[in-house]
Amino acid sequence: MKLGLHCNRFTWPGGPAAMRPTLIALAQRAETAGFYSISVMDHFFQIESVGPAEWEMNEAYTTLGFLAGVTERLRLGTVVTGVTYRHPGFLVKQVTTLDVLSGGRAWFGIGAAWYEREHYGLGIPFPPLSERFQRLEETVQIALQMWSGNTGSYHGRYYQLAETLCSPLPLQRPHPPIMIGGGGEQKTLRLVARYADICNIPARDDVDAVRRKLEVLHQHCTREGRPYEAIEKSVNTRLLSAATGPAVLRRRLKHWPAFARSEQSGSPGSTARSQTLMRRVSSS
């Protein structure tokens, strides 16, 4: 199992002036503690399950580029980017640049988008769900074509690109891992089976629900003719808090034996404690 730290807020003591040193400390402590990755949400407003919309929310890829410069080993990506936020060609260039400048540590996290308020708030089109899924599939197809070195045109229903040139190409070959986020059984998991290297399922602590999602994914893989084992499984959950110790952490980790990676939401305080916890857990 791999543990990733997920940064879902930037509202910290000291306000925006303290954001830079806090983020550096967060990432470097996670790297020292042995975390596999650090990820950020891709939102423009804070989401309601975390806090008020007015809370600070940094742009994701600028933040990941900053994190690439202050770390050496941590994998970097979003969990996950809404397909509506950026034109696919530009988004692929962002992910590619992150991969090159981080030394090959990026992944491409993508989903169908859902947060209606931030779209209308900033004037970003928010098409119906069925269209967003079609745009999601076209975006992944565009990414794969650009990363293949094919500089020809792309003609989809929603996106038309005259020249899919991507120079430089990413360091990771054939491309950075593609993570498709969400647990929808009819559309999302079908797209995972068809295109993704990693699935990301919102878990909370409902192991049985995630197990059912994986059974559906296995069925989609069979229909797509793709090995189920070829897809890395990841979940979002909360593992550390002020009251959590090594025994609790070990017990909760045992809930996720089928997963290769768990994205843990945390805060500067909990991550400072995680360095000691990780060492104690790994040695026990």
C-alpha positions as CSV (number, residue, x, y, z in Angstrom):
1,M,0.0,0.0,0.0
2,K,1.1,3.5,-0.8
3,L,0.0,6.5,1.2
4,G,-0.6,9.9,-0.5
5,L,-1.2,13.2,1.3
6,H,-4.1,15.1,-0.2
7,C,-4.2,18.9,0.4
8,N,-7.9,20.0,0.3
9,R,-7.5,23.4,2.0
10,F,-5.2,26.4,2.0
11,T,-6.9,28.2,4.9
12,W,-4.2,28.1,7.5
13,P,-3.0,30.3,10.4
14,G,-1.3,33.4,9.2
15,G,-3.5,33.8,6.1
16,P,-2.1,34.1,2.6
17,A,1.2,35.6,3.8
18,A,1.9,32.3,5.6
19,M,0.7,30.0,2.8
20,R,4.1,29.6,1.0
21,P,6.1,28.5,4.1
22,T,3.2,26.4,5.3
23,L,2.9,24.5,2.0
24,I,6.7,24.0,1.8
25,A,6.7,22.5,5.4
26,L,3.7,20.4,4.6
27,A,5.2,18.9,1.5
28,Q,8.7,18.4,2.9
29,R,7.5,16.8,6.1
30,A,5.4,14.4,4.0
31,E,8.4,13.5,1.8
32,T,10.6,13.0,4.9
33,A,7.9,10.8,6.5
34,G,7.8,8.5,3.5
35,F,4.6,9.5,1.8
36,Y,4.3,8.4,-1.8
37,S,2.6,11.4,-3.2
38,I,1.0,14.8,-2.6
39,S,-2.1,15.9,-4.4
40,V,-4.4,18.9,-4.5
41,M,-8.0,19.4,-5.4
42,D,-8.7,21.2,-8.7
43,H,-11.3,23.7,-7.7
44,F,-11.7,27.5,-7.9
45,F,-14.0,27.8,-4.8
46,Q,-13.6,25.8,-1.6
47,I,-16.1,22.9,-1.6
48,E,-18.9,22.8,1.0
49,S,-17.8,19.5,2.5
50,V,-14.5,21.2,3.6
51,G,-15.5,24.8,4.4
52,P,-17.2,28.0,3.1
53,A,-16.7,28.9,-0.6
54,E,-14.9,32.0,0.6
55,W,-12.0,30.0,2.1
56,E,-8.7,30.3,0.2
57,M,-8.4,28.0,-2.9
58,N,-5.2,28.1,-5.0
59,E,-5.1,27.2,-8.7
60,A,-4.1,23.5,-8.9
61,Y,-1.3,23.4,-11.5
62,T,0.4,26.5,-10.3
63,T,0.5,24.9,-6.8
64,L,1.8,21.6,-8.1
65,G,4.5,23.3,-10.1
66,F,5.5,25.1,-6.8
67,L,5.5,21.8,-5.0
68,A,7.7,20.2,-7.7
69,G,10.3,22.8,-6.9
70,V,10.5,22.1,-3.2
71,T,10.4,18.3,-3.3
72,E,12.5,15.6,-4.9
73,R,10.6,12.3,-4.7
74,L,6.8,12.9,-4.1
75,R,4.5,12.1,-7.0
76,L,2.3,15.0,-8.0
77,G,-1.2,15.4,-9.3
78,T,-4.8,16.5,-8.9
79,V,-7.6,14.5,-7.4
80,V,-9.1,15.4,-9.7
81,T,-9.4,18.0,-12.5
82,G,-12.8,18.8,-13.7
83,V,-13.0,18.3,-17.5
84,T,-14.8,21.7,-17.9
85,Y,-12.1,23.8,-16.4
86,R,-9.5,24.0,-19.2
87,H,-9.4,23.3,-22.9
88,P,-7.9,19.8,-23.3
89,G,-4.9,20.9,-25.4
90,F,-3.9,23.4,-22.7
91,L,-4.5,21.0,-19.9
92,V,-2.3,18.3,-21.5
93,K,0.5,21.0,-21.9
94,Q,0.1,21.8,-18.1
95,V,0.4,18.1,-17.1
96,T,3.3,17.6,-19.5
97,T,5.2,20.6,-18.2
98,L,4.7,19.4,-14.6
99,D,6.1,16.0,-15.6
100,V,9.1,17.4,-17.3
101,L,10.0,20.0,-14.6
102,S,9.4,17.6,-11.7
103,G,11.7,14.9,-13.2
104,G,8.9,12.6,-14.3
105,R,6.7,12.7,-11.2
106,A,3.3,13.8,-12.5
107,W,0.0,12.0,-13.0
108,F,-3.1,13.2,-15.0
109,G,-6.1,13.3,-12.7
110,I,-9.4,14.0,-14.6
111,G,-13.1,13.7,-13.9
112,A,-16.5,14.8,-15.2
113,A,-16.7,17.9,-12.9
114,W,-19.6,18.6,-10.5
115,Y,-19.3,21.8,-8.6
116,E,-21.9,24.0,-10.3
117,R,-21.5,27.1,-8.1
118,E,-17.9,27.8,-9.1
119,H,-18.7,27.4,-12.8
120,Y,-21.5,29.9,-12.7
121,G,-19.6,32.1,-10.3
122,L,-16.6,32.5,-12.7
123,G,-18.5,32.3,-15.9
124,I,-17.3,28.8,-16.9
125,P,-19.8,26.8,-19.0
126,F,-21.4,23.9,-17.1
127,P,-23.0,21.5,-19.7
128,P,-25.3,18.7,-18.8
129,L,-23.8,15.6,-17.2
130,S,-24.0,13.4,-20.3
131,E,-22.1,16.0,-22.3
132,R,-19.5,16.3,-19.6
133,F,-18.8,12.6,-19.8
134,Q,-18.5,12.8,-23.6
135,R,-16.0,15.7,-23.1
136,L,-14.2,13.6,-20.5
137,E,-13.7,10.8,-23.0
138,E,-12.6,13.1,-25.8
139,T,-10.1,14.8,-23.4
140,V,-8.4,11.5,-22.5
141,Q,-8.3,10.6,-26.2
142,I,-6.6,14.0,-27.0
143,A,-4.1,13.5,-24.2
144,L,-3.2,10.0,-25.5
145,Q,-2.8,11.3,-29.0
146,M,-0.6,14.3,-28.0
147,W,1.6,12.1,-25.8
148,S,2.0,9.5,-28.5
149,G,3.9,12.0,-30.7
150,N,1.1,12.0,-33.3
151,T,0.9,15.6,-34.5
152,G,-2.1,15.1,-36.7
153,S,-5.6,16.5,-36.2
154,Y,-8.3,15.4,-33.8
155,H,-12.0,15.7,-34.6
156,G,-14.4,15.0,-31.9
157,R,-17.9,16.0,-31.3
158,Y,-16.9,18.8,-28.8
159,Y,-13.2,19.4,-29.5
160,Q,-11.4,19.9,-32.8
161,L,-7.6,20.3,-32.8
162,A,-5.8,21.0,-36.1
163,E,-2.4,19.9,-34.8
164,T,-1.8,17.9,-31.6
165,L,1.8,18.9,-31.2
166,C,3.2,18.4,-27.7
167,S,6.9,19.4,-27.4
168,P,8.5,18.5,-25.2
169,L,6.9,15.1,-24.6
170,P,6.6,14.0,-21.0
171,L,9.5,12.2,-19.4
172,Q,7.3,9.3,-18.4
173,R,6.7,7.0,-21.3
174,P,4.4,6.2,-22.9
175,H,2.8,8.9,-20.8
176,P,2.1,10.1,-17.2
177,P,-0.4,7.8,-15.5
178,I,-4.0,8.7,-16.2
179,M,-6.2,8.8,-13.1
180,I,-10.0,9.0,-13.7
181,G,-11.9,10.0,-10.5
182,G,-15.3,9.0,-9.4
183,G,-17.4,5.9,-8.7
184,G,-20.2,6.0,-11.2
185,E,-20.9,2.5,-12.3
186,Q,-22.3,3.0,-15.7
187,K,-20.0,5.7,-17.2
188,T,-17.0,6.5,-14.9
189,L,-15.9,3.0,-14.2
190,R,-16.4,2.1,-17.9
191,L,-14.0,4.9,-18.9
192,V,-11.6,3.7,-16.2
193,A,-11.6,0.2,-17.7
194,R,-11.1,1.6,-21.2
195,Y,-8.4,4.3,-20.6
196,A,-7.2,4.8,-17.0
197,D,-4.0,3.6,-15.3
198,I,-5.5,4.5,-11.9
199,C,-9.0,4.7,-10.6
200,N,-9.9,7.0,-7.6
201,I,-13.0,6.2,-5.7
202,P,-14.3,8.4,-2.9
203,A,-14.3,6.0,0.0
204,R,-14.9,7.7,3.4
205,D,-14.8,4.5,5.4
206,D,-17.3,2.4,3.5
207,V,-15.2,-0.6,2.6
208,D,-18.1,-2.6,1.3
209,A,-19.2,0.1,-1.0
210,V,-15.8,0.4,-2.5
211,R,-15.6,-3.4,-2.9
212,R,-18.8,-3.3,-4.9
213,K,-17.4,-0.6,-7.1
214,L,-14.3,-2.7,-7.8
215,E,-16.5,-5.6,-8.7
216,V,-18.2,-3.4,-11.3
217,L,-14.8,-2.2,-12.5
218,H,-13.8,-5.8,-12.9
219,Q,-16.8,-6.5,-15.1
220,H,-16.1,-3.5,-17.3
221,C,-12.5,-4.6,-17.7
222,T,-13.7,-8.0,-18.9
223,R,-16.0,-6.4,-21.5
224,E,-13.2,-4.0,-22.6
225,G,-10.7,-6.9,-22.8
226,R,-8.3,-5.3,-20.3
227,P,-6.6,-6.9,-17.3
228,Y,-8.2,-5.7,-14.1
229,E,-4.8,-6.0,-12.4
230,A,-3.4,-3.4,-14.8
231,I,-5.4,-0.6,-13.1
232,E,-4.0,0.8,-9.8
233,K,-6.8,1.3,-7.3
234,S,-6.9,4.4,-5.0
235,V,-9.3,5.8,-2.5
236,N,-9.7,9.0,-0.6
237,T,-10.0,8.7,3.1
238,R,-9.0,10.3,6.4
239,L,-6.4,8.5,8.4
240,L,-4.7,10.9,10.7
241,S,-6.2,13.3,13.3
242,A,-5.1,14.7,16.7
243,A,-6.4,11.6,18.4
244,T,-4.9,9.0,16.0
245,G,-2.0,6.8,17.1
246,P,-0.1,4.0,15.4
247,A,-2.4,1.3,16.5
248,V,-5.5,3.1,15.1
249,L,-3.6,3.9,11.9
250,R,-2.6,0.2,11.4
251,R,-6.2,-1.0,12.1
252,R,-7.7,1.5,9.6
253,L,-5.1,0.7,6.9
254,K,-6.0,-3.0,7.1
255,H,-9.5,-2.0,5.8
256,W,-7.9,-1.3,2.4
257,P,-5.9,-4.4,1.5
258,A,-7.1,-4.3,-2.1
259,F,-5.8,-0.9,-2.8
260,A,-2.4,0.2,-3.9
261,R,-2.8,3.7,-2.8
262,S,-4.8,5.7,-0.3
263,E,-5.0,9.5,-0.6
264,Q,-5.1,10.9,3.0
265,S,-6.6,14.3,3.7
266,G,-4.6,16.2,6.2
267,S,-3.5,19.5,7.7
268,P,-0.2,21.0,8.6
269,G,-0.6,19.9,12.2
270,S,-1.6,16.3,11.4
271,T,1.2,16.0,8.9
272,A,3.8,17.1,11.4
273,R,2.6,14.3,13.6
274,S,2.5,11.9,10.7
275,Q,6.3,11.8,10.4
276,T,6.6,10.1,13.8
277,L,3.5,7.9,13.2
278,M,4.8,6.7,9.9
279,R,8.1,5.7,11.3
280,R,6.5,3.9,14.3
281,V,3.9,2.1,12.1
282,S,6.6,1.0,9.6
283,S,8.8,-0.4,12.4
284,S,6.0,-2.3,14.2
